Each structure stands twice: as structure tokens, then as C-alpha cells.
Amino acid sequence: MPQKQSIAKPSWRRIRGTVGLGTALANMRKEKSMTQAQLARALGINRMTMARMESGENQTLQRLIKAFSLLGFDLVVVPRTAHVEVRNKTEPMKDGSDPVAEASP
């Protein structure tokens, strides 16, 4: 009998602030087994710029994230393969489960 393959659950991350964005970027890069230099080369930037992005030291991103935050929004990073359904925290889930518990990463 063939073995069942385990399917990795897609991971998503709520982004709050450039440090959170940088940490998410670093974690996702590592999940893909890439070095900073490899990703930087693919982006056409140098490794130091990549390191600053991962540490949250990017003024443009800081302003962009702050703007979303001031408007009452969080950024969410979701794998392209994920099916995403967005609802207000107070709306019931289709299966009747707790929407807040379901939204936790």
C-alpha cells in the first residue's frame, strides 16, 4: 500500500511593523533554503541592503506599514497556494467555530 504524503500546512504571517516584516522575510527565505546573498542577487540588490530589509531598517517600508497601521489595517503574507477567506472577527465561521481562534497563525 503506498504511503500517504504529508502536505505541509501553508503558513501565513500577520505583519506589524518593519521588524515583523523583516523577520517574516528572513524566515520565508530560510524556509526556501536561500541565503541573503542569493535572494539579494535575485532582487538585483546587494546583500547589505537585504540584511537591512530583514532587520526592519528600511524607511520607505516603515512609512508604508505605519500608514496602513494608522488607517487600521495589518498586512498579511500568505503563500500563493493558500485559499484565503477574509471576514470580520465578529462574523461566524461557516462551521460554527471561533473566528478569532481560527485566525491565529
N, C-alpha and C positions, 0 to 999 in steps of 0.2 A: 504494500500500500504506500503511495507517495506521501512524503511528509508535507504538512501544511507549512507554507512560508509565513513567517510573521511579518505583518505590514506595520511599518513604523507610523505611529500617530503623528500627523503633521503638527508641528509646534508653531504657536503664534506668540507674539510678544506685544504687550502694551508699552508704548514709548512715552516716557515722561522726562523731558529734558534731554540735552545733548549727551550727557553721560550715559543715560539709558539707551539712547540711540547708538552711541559708540560701542557700548557693551554688547548690545544686540548684534551689531555689525561684526564685532570680533568673534562672538560665539557662533554666528552663522558661517563666517569664514572658516573657523576651525572645524565646524561640522562637515564642511566640504573639503577638509584636509588641504587648505590653501595657506600659504604664508602671506604675510603682509606684502612682501615684495611681489609675489605672484599676482595678487589682487590689484596692487598699485599699477603694475605693468599693464594688466588688462584694462584698467581705467585710464591709462595714459598719464598717471601722476607718479611722483616719487614716493619712496617708502616712508619718508618722514611725514609727508602730507597724510598718508594713510594712517600712520601712528597717531597723528593729531586728531584725525577724524574719529578714531576708535577711543581716544581719551576724552572726547567731547569738546575739544578746543577748536571749534570752527564757528566764527562769529556769525556767518550767514545762517548756518543751521540753528544756532542759538536763537536768533531773531525769529526765524520761521516757526520754530517749535513754541517759542514764547507767544507769538501771535495766535497760533491755534489754541494754546492754553488760555489766553485772555478771552478768547471767544467761546471757551467752554468745551473744547474738543481735545481728545487724546489721539495720537497717531497709533495705528495698529499695523504690525507687519505680519503678513500671512503668506504661507507658501502658495505658490501658483496652483498647486494640485489640490488645495483645500476648497471645500464648499463652505462659503461664509453666509450666515444669515444674521442680519443685524436687527436688533429690536431694542426698545426701551427697557430698562431694568424692571419696570413695573408691569410689563406685558407678560402674560403667562406663556410658558413654553408649550409647544404642541403636545408633548407627552405629559404635561402637568407638573414637571419638575421645577425646581427653584432656578429662575433665570440667573441670579447672581452667582450661585454655585456653579452653574454650567459655564459662566463666562470666565471663570478663573483659569489661568494657564496651568 
